[in-house]
């Protein structure tokens, strides 16, 4: 287990990183605005699952192995962009956004999977875990892999709480706009726009040196 000083520093660093607007924040917010708080929670769960999976990859050395293959960065980047553009297209083709009270378990499962895939198909997310987590490992204490898993699990938990609160706040905004004429357009076109913007972000990512 990391020493206390490193652990406190890690928690502060994670919180500061989470409050900076990024793709995960946009992903959770757009789903909560389109479908309500349950969708926001499902997206948050998916993102946290991806965090755990990437932690396992880093602790097992798989992350470094994947990134050692030269085309890996571009393969993940292009696959992620294509997936996000597909989500945007599906949103525009679908009927008006489903109300949160009518969300089915199957729909929540899809949103959960979307959240996980959105993170897993972002090559910079894996690179982030490879660079960020080892900084807080106490090598002298031994059990480096276990420390990495502990830190990754803690990060996933903090991220889940943060993104859940974010989703609930976005859903409250959605509820206030429910009686206005822009509510439906905000849900459908806003969601599609966010997915397209995230896809564009992936397409223009610079390959790390």
N, C-alpha and C positions, 0 to 999 in steps of 0.2 A: 504494500500500500504506500502511496506517495506520502512524504512527510507533511506535517500540518501547514507549514508555510507555503509549500508548493500547492497544496490543495486549496487554500484560501485564494491564492493568486490565480489558480485555474478557474475557480468559480467566478471571480470578478472578470477575468478575461472573457469567459463564455458569455456572461450577461452583456458586457460591452459589445461583443460581436453580434449578439442577437438583436440589440436595439438599433443597429445600423441597418437601414433598409436594404433588402437583398431579395434574391429570387424566391426563397422559402417564404418570406413574409408576404410577398406578392401572391404566391400560390395559395396560401391559406386564406388570405383576405378575399381574393377573388372567388374562391369556393364558398366562403361564408356569405358574401354578398349575394351570390347567385342562388344558393340553396339553403341558407340558414346555419345556425350554430352547430348542428350535428355534422354537417359537411365540413365545417372548420375543424372540428375535433377529429374527424376521420382523416383529413389531410394531415393534421398534426401528428397523428399516430403513424401514418405512412412515412412521414419524414423522419420520425424518431426510429422507426424500424430500419430505414436506410442508414441512419447514423450508427446503429448497432452493427449492421452488416459490414459497413466500411471499417469500423473499428476492428472487427474480427479479421478482415482482410489485411489490415495493417499489422495486427499482432502476429498473424501467421506468415507475414512476409509476402502475401499474395499481391498486395497493392504495388509493392516495388517491382514484382515480377511482371505484372500487367503493364505498368508504365515503362518498363525496360524495352517493351516492344514498340518500336518507333511509331507505327501508325495508330497505336491504341488511343492516343489523345484525340485524333481526328475522327476515328470510328465512333467513339463515345459522343463526341461533340455533334456530329452529323446525325447520328441516331436519335439523340436527345432533341435536336431541333426539329427533325421530321415528326417525332412523336408529339411535341407540343403544337406544331402546326396542324396535325391531325385532330388534336383536341379542340383547337380553335374552330376548325371546319365543322366538326361534329356539333359544337355548341350553336353555330349559326344555322345549321340544318335542322336542329331539334326544335320541338315545340317550345312554348314559353317556359321559363324556368319553373321547376316544380317547387311547390311550397314546402317549407321545412316539415310541416306536420304530415305531409304525404310522402316523404322520402321513404323508400323501401330499403330493406337491409341490403339487397343486391346493389342498389345505387351507392350506398355508403361503402360497400366493399370495393366498388370500382374506384371511388374517390380515394380510399385508403391505398389501393394499388397505384393510383396515379401519383400520390404523394411520394411513395417509395421510389417509383420509376423516375420521377422528376429529379430526385437527388442522385440516384444510382447512375443515370445517364449524363450526369454533369461531371466531366473529367476533373474540373478544378475542385470539386467537392472531395474527391478521393485524394487529390494532391494536398488539399488543406489538412485532412486527417493525418496524412503521412508526415507533414511538417509540424503541425500544431501539437498533437498529443505527446510526441517524444520529449518536447521541451519541459514537460512537467513530471517526467519519470525520474525517480531517485535510483540511479544505477547501482549505487553502493548497497541499497537495501535488497537487491536481487529481485527475482521474479518479474522481470521487465514485461513479459507478455501479460501477466496477470494485472500489473499496474496499468498497462494500456487498456485492457478490457474494462477495468474499474473506471478509469477516466472517461472512456467512451460511453459507458453506461450512464455515468453521471451527466455527461454532456447531453445525451439523448433525453434524460429525465427533465433536465432544466429546459431544454428546447421544447419538449412536449408541453410543459406548464406554460411557457411563454407563448407558444403558438396557439394553445387552447384559449388563453385569455384574449389574444389578438382576434381569434375567430369569433369569440362571444361578443367582443366590442363591435366587430364588423357586422355581425348579425343584428345587433341592436340598431345600428345605423340603417340597415336594410328594413327593419320593422318600422322605423320612423318615416321611411320613404314609401312604405307599402301603399299608402293612400294617394300617393302622388302619381302623375302621369309618367314620370321617368323611372319608376321602380323597375318595371319589366325590362326596359331598354338597358338600365344600369346592370341588371343581372346578366342578360344575354350578351350584349355587345361589350360590356365591360370585361366579362370573363374572357371572351374571344380575343379582345385587345391585349389583355395581360398575357395570355398564352402565346400570342404572336410576338409580343415584345420579348418574352423570355426566350423564344426560339431565335429571334434576331440576335439577342445577347450571346447565345451559344455559337451562332454562326460566325460572329465577329470576335470570338475569344482568341487571344494571342497564344500561340504555343509557348509554354515555358522554356526558357533556355536551359 
